[in-house]
Amino acid sequence: METPKDVARTAQRSDGFRRTARAGFVVVGLVHIIIGVIAVSIATGGGGDADQDGVMKVIRSTPIGGLLLGGVAAALIALAIWEVAGGLLSASRDDAKRWGRRLKMMGIAAAYLVIAGLALVFAFGGSIESEKTMQTLSTLVLAVPGGTVLLIVLGLSVAGVGVGFFVIGITRGFEKTMDMPDGPSHVWIVSLGIVGYLAKGIAIAVTGALFVVAAWTQDPDKAAGLDAALRSITALPLGEPLLWLVGVGLAIYGVFSIVRARFARM
């Protein structure tokens, strides 16, 4: 009888599965490019929904939207399985590091699966509003004993993920996961990664901060997801130019993800 590790090794040795997983990076890239474009539109006075469900609406509006969304889901599911396989086969002799890596990769896989599930919902004609989902989650958390503390912890955890992206960008930690080419292409790939990770870190950190604000004010409507986080930037001094920069940065992260599909160490 095959163990989970045997299944993981089989998946990682499959060229077809590896190519499908790489396509997942392309999908992640396209999602971020669309979110970035919508964020720039908001910064310049336009409209749009700058989060994952907004992206799914854009894709579904195309002539073959349902088919494209099915492909999006398949690629992201493959990439999620790849992350899980990588966690199961982690070779570190240090138990703490090995389990830390596993938890990290499981978290990444869960994020991919959420977007894949969202794509399937929209592919079959359904709809989910991320803003309402986040607000409902905050309402439920605040209603339980100690809910305020739990929501603050949740917000700080999300903000911590954002800080993690920021640190990876500054330290160029993403290079450890890629077989980087030599020459001028190395420089521009690194530049894309730095800018992209910094912008994504800001977006996620602000999203987490809104959960903390929702807990502090006892107002679950404050926690409204990525779109609300990006829109909240406009309330800052020079907020619209800052949102424009973050939007461009998210699009750059998308371009980096597409490049990563080619050079990811798999």
Steps between C-alpha positions, in 0.01 A plus 500: 500500500640838398576754771434876457873546438491237223212687335691828537810352336292363213343841443834678505648256248217554251599739219135565413410582857806722533400698190146541633636622832722751320188624322368577847767769535377652175146507638619664822680755286194582291285537814745752646532691173121543480480604868782747442328649196174539694689664790656749259153566357369575850795730570426699185129540575367187331315205647537128536534230763869460581498151646472138388125500438542813290755312291262206458228736378739643242596152376139377490401800288716371212342284225656182641500611863368173643765296321775739607386485862510120486860521379581748776363259761687198356835681490463634854395163639808343338722772650340449842565125483858575399544720809356227723733242340795731563401530864463124544841437343682769697845356571618718791641304793378767740143407601404860574623622161342207319159555660533876459559447128209259481262743669615782273447294185164373625395862554608593149313198362187601691515849346522350150210266572282790618555682171443175308172447684399856421575441131281187499212685665512771233554243222165338586317833511522564872631806679679580824564846639833500687403818683182347644682175581765686702237705679299187585814329630579802719143509631514131596840537669391807698188315618691226684656543846838664459412580140663842510833347595460226239429752225800707605718187488358417157572852377853498638560159342390626160707815546794275594467320168518840332812586695642165392450590133663837567802333661531249214502791258767692689723196555432353154401175669299395194828423323536189715195347332613565142771390260593853402659562159828689467556833329266800459188286532604417858498869589154575365347184647639596842367854453153368415509277808607776739237748382228236480560353843513844662168601342330171591635530854344845536163381366485198733621697804229764448240222467611360835494845656133536403417188703668659799303822444177298475577332833604824670188688386268197529395573142528190277429711192854639531645160407409483135789325326759603245281741304418697815865490607613649171225762506594595857844606372333795326412640844870548578696814411586469129278192510400494134859510367593239763215272390613548140849385596367201695277407204795516261703297751233229516497482121879470508465216752270339243763532230758354741270202569471433128880510470520274804303237309809459283770517767336358814708225657266200481 
